[in-house]
Amino acid sequence: MLPALTEIILLSLQVSGIALLFSTVIGIPLGAIMGLNRFMGRKLVIALLYTGMGFPPLWLVCLYISFYHVAVG
């Protein structure tokens, strides 16, 4: 296998692993808190979480580009 390709694959796995670690450390405790406790605004937070999961990442990038007028390319 090409050394450059191996480097790209290893970097991709490293970034994915770090993202998984952060999301696990943050997401599991917050999910437990959301599931076990009742608080004011809980329905709104749940609606926002569902919206975020259903909103395609591409649209978020498009919104970012249009909001900040970032040049692509």
C-alpha positions in Angstrom: 0.0 0.0 0.0 1.2 3.5 -0.7 2.7 5.4 2.3 0.6 8.5 1.7 -2.6 6.4 1.6 -1.6 4.6 4.8 -1.0 8.0 6.4 -4.4 9.2 5.3 -6.2 6.1 6.6 -4.5 6.3 10.0 -5.3 10.0 10.4 -8.9 9.4 9.5 -9.1 6.6 12.1 -7.4 8.8 14.7 -9.8 11.7 14.1 -12.9 9.3 14.1 -11.7 7.7 17.3 -11.1 11.0 19.1 -14.6 12.2 18.0 -16.1 9.0 19.3 -14.3 9.4 22.6 -15.5 13.0 23.1 -19.1 12.2 22.0 -19.2 9.2 24.4 -17.8 11.1 27.3 -20.3 14.0 26.8 -23.3 12.1 25.4 -23.8 9.3 27.8 -24.0 11.4 31.0 -26.2 14.0 29.3 -28.4 11.3 27.9 -28.8 9.8 31.4 -29.6 13.2 32.8 -32.2 13.9 30.1 -33.7 10.4 30.5 -33.9 10.4 34.3 -34.8 14.0 35.2 -37.7 16.2 34.5 -37.0 19.9 34.1 -38.5 23.0 32.6 -37.6 23.2 28.9 -37.0 19.5 28.6 -39.4 19.1 25.6 -37.6 22.0 23.8 -34.2 20.4 24.4 -35.4 17.1 23.1 -37.0 18.7 20.0 -33.7 20.5 19.3 -31.7 17.3 19.7 -34.1 15.5 17.3 -33.8 18.4 14.8 -30.0 18.3 15.0 -30.0 14.5 14.3 -32.3 14.9 11.4 -30.8 17.9 9.8 -28.3 16.9 7.2 -24.7 18.1 7.8 -24.5 19.5 4.3 -27.2 22.0 5.1 -25.2 23.1 8.1 -22.2 23.7 5.9 -24.3 25.7 3.5 -25.7 27.8 6.3 -22.2 28.4 7.6 -20.9 29.4 4.2 -23.9 31.7 3.5 -23.8 33.3 7.0 -20.0 34.0 7.1 -19.6 34.5 3.3 -16.8 32.0 3.2 -15.3 31.5 -0.3 -15.2 27.9 -1.3 -12.4 26.6 -3.5 
